[in-house]
Amino acid sequence: MNNEYRQFLINHTNSIMEKNFHNQSQTHSQYHYNDIIEKMKTYPYLFNGIHDTNVPPGYETSTPKERYLSQQRLDSEKRIRIQKNY
């Protein structure tokens, strides 16, 4: 029974989403289905370098990640100072 329901949802996902949207959009008519789908798409964010502090949508932080990035920033600053002295 659960497997049948799961298969139904898998096979009819797009039509279910469209029906849900159209039911909801009757109260919010200024939105268009395709516009919302386009806004939901995410693309890989390319950082400009180790000192780029932008936080793209969906970015998740963690203690190990922050420690690693902090260490990399410090190492980068050391290299920059050494290069400027020569």
N, CA, C and O atoms as CSV, one atom per row, in Angstrom:
chain,resi,resn,atom,element,x,y,z
A,1,MET,N,N,0.822,-1.192,0.000
A,1,MET,CA,C,0.000,0.000,0.000
A,1,MET,C,C,0.868,1.259,0.000
A,1,MET,O,O,0.654,2.158,-0.813
A,2,ASN,N,N,1.843,1.328,0.906
A,2,ASN,CA,C,2.734,2.473,0.939
A,2,ASN,C,C,3.545,2.583,-0.338
A,2,ASN,O,O,3.782,3.684,-0.835
A,3,ASN,N,N,3.973,1.440,-0.872
A,3,ASN,CA,C,4.759,1.453,-2.092
A,3,ASN,C,C,3.929,1.962,-3.274
A,3,ASN,O,O,4.442,2.688,-4.125
A,4,GLU,N,N,2.653,1.584,-3.327
A,4,GLU,CA,C,1.772,2.058,-4.395
A,4,GLU,C,C,1.603,3.578,-4.314
A,4,GLU,O,O,1.665,4.275,-5.327
A,5,TYR,N,N,1.390,4.072,-3.115
A,5,TYR,CA,C,1.229,5.513,-2.919
A,5,TYR,C,C,2.509,6.247,-3.296
A,5,TYR,O,O,2.468,7.302,-3.929
A,6,ARG,N,N,3.623,5.691,-2.908
A,6,ARG,CA,C,4.923,6.287,-3.234
A,6,ARG,C,C,5.111,6.343,-4.745
A,6,ARG,O,O,5.546,7.368,-5.271
A,7,GLN,N,N,4.792,5.267,-5.448
A,7,GLN,CA,C,4.916,5.239,-6.896
A,7,GLN,C,C,3.979,6.266,-7.543
A,7,GLN,O,O,4.354,6.930,-8.509
A,8,PHE,N,N,2.760,6.391,-7.006
A,8,PHE,CA,C,1.831,7.384,-7.519
A,8,PHE,C,C,2.428,8.786,-7.395
A,8,PHE,O,O,2.381,9.566,-8.345
A,9,LEU,N,N,2.991,9.108,-6.218
A,9,LEU,CA,C,3.591,10.432,-6.009
A,9,LEU,C,C,4.773,10.653,-6.944
A,9,LEU,O,O,4.936,11.744,-7.492
A,10,ILE,N,N,5.596,9.629,-7.129
A,10,ILE,CA,C,6.745,9.752,-8.019
A,10,ILE,C,C,6.292,10.013,-9.450
A,10,ILE,O,O,6.853,10.869,-10.135
A,11,ASN,N,N,5.290,9.287,-9.898
A,11,ASN,CA,C,4.835,9.387,-11.289
A,11,ASN,C,C,4.022,10.649,-11.574
A,11,ASN,O,O,3.931,11.073,-12.726
A,12,HIS,N,N,3.434,11.252,-10.546
A,12,HIS,CA,C,2.543,12.392,-10.757
A,12,HIS,C,C,3.011,13.660,-10.035
A,12,HIS,O,O,2.200,14.546,-9.763
A,13,THR,N,N,4.271,13.755,-9.732
A,13,THR,CA,C,4.793,14.884,-8.965
A,13,THR,C,C,4.489,16.220,-9.618
A,13,THR,O,O,3.973,17.128,-8.967
A,14,ASN,N,N,4.805,16.348,-10.906
A,14,ASN,CA,C,4.615,17.643,-11.578
A,14,ASN,C,C,3.157,18.069,-11.607
A,14,ASN,O,O,2.850,19.235,-11.362
A,15,SER,N,N,2.256,17.141,-11.901
A,15,SER,CA,C,0.840,17.518,-11.962
A,15,SER,C,C,0.309,17.867,-10.569
A,15,SER,O,O,-0.524,18.764,-10.437
A,16,ILE,N,N,0.769,17.184,-9.547
A,16,ILE,CA,C,0.352,17.496,-8.172
A,16,ILE,C,C,0.839,18.884,-7.780
A,16,ILE,O,O,0.087,19.674,-7.209
A,17,MET,N,N,2.099,19.181,-8.089
A,17,MET,CA,C,2.646,20.499,-7.774
A,17,MET,C,C,1.878,21.592,-8.519
A,17,MET,O,O,1.574,22.639,-7.947
A,18,GLU,N,N,1.569,21.352,-9.780
A,18,GLU,CA,C,0.841,22.345,-10.563
A,18,GLU,C,C,-0.560,22.577,-9.988
A,18,GLU,O,O,-0.997,23.722,-9.866
A,19,LYS,N,N,-1.258,21.509,-9.639
A,19,LYS,CA,C,-2.595,21.645,-9.056
A,19,LYS,C,C,-2.535,22.373,-7.715
A,19,LYS,O,O,-3.370,23.234,-7.439
A,20,ASN,N,N,-1.554,22.031,-6.884
A,20,ASN,CA,C,-1.399,22.718,-5.595
A,20,ASN,C,C,-1.130,24.196,-5.802
A,20,ASN,O,O,-1.673,25.043,-5.093
A,21,PHE,N,N,-0.294,24.497,-6.774
A,21,PHE,CA,C,0.022,25.896,-7.032
A,21,PHE,C,C,-1.212,26.653,-7.502
A,21,PHE,O,O,-1.495,27.749,-7.019
A,22,HIS,N,N,-1.949,26.065,-8.451
A,22,HIS,CA,C,-3.123,26.754,-8.980
A,22,HIS,C,C,-4.201,26.932,-7.914
A,22,HIS,O,O,-4.900,27.945,-7.912
A,23,ASN,N,N,-4.343,25.980,-7.022
A,23,ASN,CA,C,-5.295,26.139,-5.915
A,23,ASN,C,C,-4.856,27.265,-4.995
A,23,ASN,O,O,-5.682,28.052,-4.536
A,24,GLN,N,N,-3.586,27.343,-4.731
A,24,GLN,CA,C,-3.043,28.373,-3.860
A,24,GLN,C,C,-3.046,29.722,-4.560
A,24,GLN,O,O,-3.269,30.751,-3.922
A,25,SER,N,N,-2.800,29.730,-5.873
A,25,SER,CA,C,-2.647,30.992,-6.598
A,25,SER,C,C,-3.958,31.735,-6.777
A,25,SER,O,O,-3.951,32.900,-7.173
A,26,GLN,N,N,-5.071,31.097,-6.499
A,26,GLN,CA,C,-6.338,31.814,-6.580
A,26,GLN,C,C,-6.380,32.956,-5.571
A,26,GLN,O,O,-7.051,33.963,-5.798
A,27,THR,N,N,-5.670,32.806,-4.466
A,27,THR,CA,C,-5.612,33.882,-3.477
A,27,THR,C,C,-4.397,34.778,-3.690
A,27,THR,O,O,-4.350,35.895,-3.176
A,28,HIS,N,N,-3.407,34.287,-4.452
A,28,HIS,CA,C,-2.188,35.051,-4.731
A,28,HIS,C,C,-1.973,35.081,-6.243
A,28,HIS,O,O,-1.010,34.496,-6.738
A,29,SER,N,N,-2.827,35.731,-6.958
A,29,SER,CA,C,-2.818,35.660,-8.416
A,29,SER,C,C,-1.644,36.382,-9.059
A,29,SER,O,O,-1.419,36.200,-10.256
A,30,GLN,N,N,-0.883,37.195,-8.327
A,30,GLN,CA,C,0.209,37.931,-8.943
A,30,GLN,C,C,1.406,37.044,-9.264
A,30,GLN,O,O,2.293,37.470,-10.003
A,31,TYR,N,N,1.461,35.831,-8.735
A,31,TYR,CA,C,2.569,34.929,-8.998
A,31,TYR,C,C,2.238,34.002,-10.157
A,31,TYR,O,O,1.088,33.602,-10.339
A,32,HIS,N,N,3.243,33.672,-10.925
A,32,HIS,CA,C,3.075,32.734,-12.026
A,32,HIS,C,C,3.876,31.481,-11.718
A,32,HIS,O,O,4.968,31.553,-11.154
A,33,TYR,N,N,3.334,30.350,-12.087
A,33,TYR,CA,C,3.954,29.059,-11.796
A,33,TYR,C,C,5.391,28.994,-12.308
A,33,TYR,O,O,6.293,28.603,-11.567
A,34,ASN,N,N,5.610,29.372,-13.555
A,34,ASN,CA,C,6.948,29.294,-14.147
A,34,ASN,C,C,7.932,30.235,-13.469
A,34,ASN,O,O,9.107,29.899,-13.323
A,35,ASP,N,N,7.466,31.416,-13.052
A,35,ASP,CA,C,8.341,32.359,-12.349
A,35,ASP,C,C,8.818,31.779,-11.032
A,35,ASP,O,O,9.984,31.928,-10.667
A,36,ILE,N,N,7.921,31.120,-10.322
A,36,ILE,CA,C,8.285,30.528,-9.037
A,36,ILE,C,C,9.261,29.376,-9.239
A,36,ILE,O,O,10.230,29.245,-8.492
A,37,ILE,N,N,9.013,28.545,-10.240
A,37,ILE,CA,C,9.919,27.431,-10.522
A,37,ILE,C,C,11.294,27.969,-10.884
A,37,ILE,O,O,12.304,27.418,-10.446
A,38,GLU,N,N,11.350,29.033,-11.674
A,38,GLU,CA,C,12.636,29.624,-12.069
A,38,GLU,C,C,13.390,30.156,-10.848
A,38,GLU,O,O,14.609,30.007,-10.761
A,39,LYS,N,N,12.681,30.769,-9.915
A,39,LYS,CA,C,13.317,31.312,-8.707
A,39,LYS,C,C,13.800,30.207,-7.781
A,39,LYS,O,O,14.725,30.414,-6.996
A,40,MET,N,N,13.172,29.023,-7.866
A,40,MET,CA,C,13.566,27.921,-6.999
A,40,MET,C,C,14.855,27.254,-7.466
A,40,MET,O,O,15.502,26.553,-6.687
A,41,LYS,N,N,15.239,27.460,-8.726
A,41,LYS,CA,C,16.458,26.837,-9.249
A,41,LYS,C,C,17.666,27.436,-8.554
A,41,LYS,O,O,17.726,28.642,-8.314
A,42,THR,N,N,18.600,26.606,-8.244
A,42,THR,CA,C,19.838,27.090,-7.638
A,42,THR,C,C,20.997,26.722,-8.542
A,42,THR,O,O,20.977,25.685,-9.205
A,43,TYR,N,N,21.973,27.551,-8.565
A,43,TYR,CA,C,23.151,27.345,-9.379
A,43,TYR,C,C,24.365,27.348,-8.465
A,43,TYR,O,O,24.341,27.985,-7.411
A,44,PRO,N,N,25.414,26.653,-8.846
A,44,PRO,CA,C,26.609,26.666,-8.000
A,44,PRO,C,C,27.133,28.097,-7.841
A,44,PRO,O,O,27.259,28.829,-8.823
A,45,TYR,N,N,27.430,28.480,-6.629
A,45,TYR,CA,C,27.975,29.803,-6.351
A,45,TYR,C,C,29.483,29.717,-6.388
A,45,TYR,O,O,30.078,28.869,-5.724
A,46,LEU,N,N,30.098,30.583,-7.155
A,46,LEU,CA,C,31.557,30.615,-7.228
A,46,LEU,C,C,32.053,31.772,-6.371
A,46,LEU,O,O,31.749,32.933,-6.641
A,47,PHE,N,N,32.809,31.447,-5.350
A,47,PHE,CA,C,33.387,32.468,-4.489
A,47,PHE,C,C,34.534,33.161,-5.216
A,47,PHE,O,O,35.206,32.554,-6.051
A,48,ASN,N,N,34.755,34.441,-4.894
A,48,ASN,CA,C,35.820,35.212,-5.534
A,48,ASN,C,C,37.186,34.946,-4.932
A,48,ASN,O,O,38.192,35.413,-5.466
A,49,GLY,N,N,37.245,34.230,-3.867
A,49,GLY,CA,C,38.513,33.922,-3.226
A,49,GLY,C,C,38.281,33.566,-1.771
A,49,GLY,O,O,37.146,33.519,-1.297
A,50,ILE,N,N,39.373,33.318,-1.076
A,50,ILE,CA,C,39.291,32.881,0.321
A,50,ILE,C,C,38.723,33.973,1.221
A,50,ILE,O,O,38.194,33.674,2.291
A,51,HIS,N,N,38.825,35.240,0.801
A,51,HIS,CA,C,38.347,36.351,1.632
A,51,HIS,C,C,36.937,36.790,1.264
A,51,HIS,O,O,36.439,37.770,1.819
A,52,ASP,N,N,36.282,36.094,0.344
A,52,ASP,CA,C,34.904,36.395,-0.036
A,52,ASP,C,C,33.980,35.945,1.097
A,52,ASP,O,O,33.929,34.760,1.427
A,53,THR,N,N,33.257,36.887,1.687
A,53,THR,CA,C,32.409,36.569,2.836
A,53,THR,C,C,30.919,36.529,2.465
A,53,THR,O,O,30.066,36.508,3.352
A,54,ASN,N,N,30.603,36.517,1.172
A,54,ASN,CA,C,29.202,36.407,0.752
A,54,ASN,C,C,28.632,35.066,1.192
A,54,ASN,O,O,29.337,34.059,1.236
A,55,VAL,N,N,27.350,35.072,1.515
A,55,VAL,CA,C,26.667,33.852,1.930
A,55,VAL,C,C,25.544,33.591,0.922
A,55,VAL,O,O,24.483,34.210,1.001
A,56,PRO,N,N,25.776,32.678,-0.022
A,56,PRO,CA,C,24.743,32.404,-1.027
A,56,PRO,C,C,23.568,31.645,-0.411
A,56,PRO,O,O,23.715,31.044,0.653
A,57,PRO,N,N,22.409,31.664,-1.064
A,57,PRO,CA,C,21.255,30.916,-0.548
A,57,PRO,C,C,21.585,29.435,-0.402
A,57,PRO,O,O,22.169,28.828,-1.300
A,58,GLY,N,N,21.216,28.873,0.711
A,58,GLY,CA,C,21.451,27.450,0.948
A,58,GLY,C,C,22.804,27.133,1.557
A,58,GLY,O,O,23.097,25.972,1.841
A,59,TYR,N,N,23.639,28.153,1.764
A,59,TYR,CA,C,24.961,27.922,2.351
A,59,TYR,C,C,24.807,27.473,3.791
A,59,TYR,O,O,24.099,28.097,4.582
A,60,GLU,N,N,25.469,26.401,4.113
A,60,GLU,CA,C,25.419,25.898,5.482
A,60,GLU,C,C,26.797,26.005,6.102
A,60,GLU,O,O,27.803,25.711,5.457
A,61,THR,N,N,26.837,26.419,7.333
A,61,THR,CA,C,28.106,26.569,8.030
A,61,THR,C,C,28.218,25.505,9.115
A,61,THR,O,O,27.220,24.963,9.590
A,62,SER,N,N,29.431,25.232,9.484
A,62,SER,CA,C,29.678,24.293,10.573
A,62,SER,C,C,30.998,24.673,11.226
A,62,SER,O,O,31.807,25.393,10.642
A,63,THR,N,N,31.201,24.193,12.416
A,63,THR,CA,C,32.441,24.518,13.139
A,63,THR,C,C,33.673,24.042,12.390
A,63,THR,O,O,34.610,24.827,12.243
A,64,PRO,N,N,33.733,22.800,11.904
A,64,PRO,CA,C,34.927,22.376,11.164
A,64,PRO,C,C,35.162,23.205,9.899
A,64,PRO,O,O,36.303,23.526,9.568
A,65,LYS,N,N,34.086,23.549,9.196
A,65,LYS,CA,C,34.224,24.357,7.981
A,65,LYS,C,C,34.777,25.738,8.332
A,65,LYS,O,O,35.677,26.232,7.654
A,66,GLU,N,N,34.251,26.362,9.378
A,66,GLU,CA,C,34.710,27.691,9.781
A,66,GLU,C,C,36.162,27.657,10.253
A,66,GLU,O,O,36.928,28.575,9.958
A,67,ARG,N,N,36.543,26.621,10.973
A,67,ARG,CA,C,37.939,26.490,11.404
A,67,ARG,C,C,38.870,26.368,10.205
A,67,ARG,O,O,39.919,27.010,10.155
A,68,TYR,N,N,38.478,25.542,9.242
A,68,TYR,CA,C,39.289,25.349,8.039
A,68,TYR,C,C,39.432,26.659,7.273
A,68,TYR,O,O,40.537,27.039,6.886
A,69,LEU,N,N,38.305,27.356,7.053
A,69,LEU,CA,C,38.358,28.611,6.307
A,69,LEU,C,C,39.155,29.672,7.044
A,69,LEU,O,O,39.875,30.452,6.421
A,70,SER,N,N,39.033,29.708,8.361
A,70,SER,CA,C,39.796,30.665,9.157
A,70,SER,C,C,41.292,30.410,9.012
A,70,SER,O,O,42.074,31.346,8.847
A,71,GLN,N,N,41.681,29.150,9.075
A,71,GLN,CA,C,43.097,28.800,8.923
A,71,GLN,C,C,43.600,29.157,7.526
A,71,GLN,O,O,44.714,29.661,7.377
A,72,GLN,N,N,42.795,28.903,6.516
A,72,GLN,CA,C,43.188,29.224,5.142
A,72,GLN,C,C,43.326,30.739,4.953
A,72,GLN,O,O,44.222,31.195,4.243
A,73,ARG,N,N,42.449,31.513,5.581
A,73,ARG,CA,C,42.541,32.979,5.483
A,73,ARG,C,C,43.806,33.487,6.157
A,73,ARG,O,O,44.479,34.373,5.632
A,74,LEU,N,N,44.132,32.928,7.324
A,74,LEU,CA,C,45.348,33.334,8.019
A,74,LEU,C,C,46.592,32.995,7.200
A,74,LEU,O,O,47.507,33.811,7.091
A,75,ASP,N,N,46.626,31.791,6.626
A,75,ASP,CA,C,47.756,31.398,5.785
A,75,ASP,C,C,47.877,32.308,4.566
A,75,ASP,O,O,48.983,32.660,4.156
A,76,SER,N,N,46.757,32.681,3.997
A,76,SER,CA,C,46.759,33.564,2.837
A,76,SER,C,C,47.330,34.933,3.206
A,76,SER,O,O,48.120,35.504,2.453
A,77,GLU,N,N,46.928,35.457,4.366
A,77,GLU,CA,C,47.440,36.758,4.809
A,77,GLU,C,C,48.944,36.703,5.057
A,77,GLU,O,O,49.652,37.664,4.757
A,78,LYS,N,N,49.442,35.592,5.599
A,78,LYS,CA,C,50.885,35.436,5.811
A,78,LYS,C,C,51.625,35.491,4.480
A,78,LYS,O,O,52.650,36.163,4.359
A,79,ARG,N,N,51.096,34.774,3.473
A,79,ARG,CA,C,51.749,34.755,2.160
A,79,ARG,C,C,51.739,36.136,1.521
A,79,ARG,O,O,52.719,36.536,0.893
A,80,ILE,N,N,50.636,36.872,1.675
A,80,ILE,CA,C,50.542,38.202,1.103
A,80,ILE,C,C,51.571,39.133,1.745
A,80,ILE,O,O,52.222,39.913,1.050
A,81,ARG,N,N,51.719,39.054,3.072
A,81,ARG,CA,C,52.694,39.896,3.766
A,81,ARG,C,C,54.123,39.582,3.318
A,81,ARG,O,O,54.936,40.487,3.129
A,82,ILE,N,N,54.419,38.286,3.152
A,82,ILE,CA,C,55.765,37.893,2.714
A,82,ILE,C,C,56.018,38.397,1.303
A,82,ILE,O,O,57.105,38.900,1.022
A,83,GLN,N,N,55.054,38.279,0.417
A,83,GLN,CA,C,55.226,38.738,-0.960
A,83,GLN,C,C,55.404,40.247,-1.026
A,83,GLN,O,O,56.170,40.733,-1.858
A,84,LYS,N,N,54.720,41.002,-0.173
A,84,LYS,CA,C,54.839,42.455,-0.182
A,84,LYS,C,C,56.222,42.909,0.307
A,84,LYS,O,O,56.710,43.956,-0.118
A,85,ASN,N,N,56.851,42.135,1.190
A,85,ASN,CA,C,58.159,42.502,1.714
A,85,ASN,C,C,59.263,42.307,0.686
A,85,ASN,O,O,60.333,42.899,0.825
A,86,TYR,N,N,59.039,41.506,-0.327
A,86,TYR,CA,C,60.081,41.274,-1.335
A,86,TYR,C,C,59.940,42.164,-2.495
A,86,TYR,O,O,60.739,42.092,-3.429
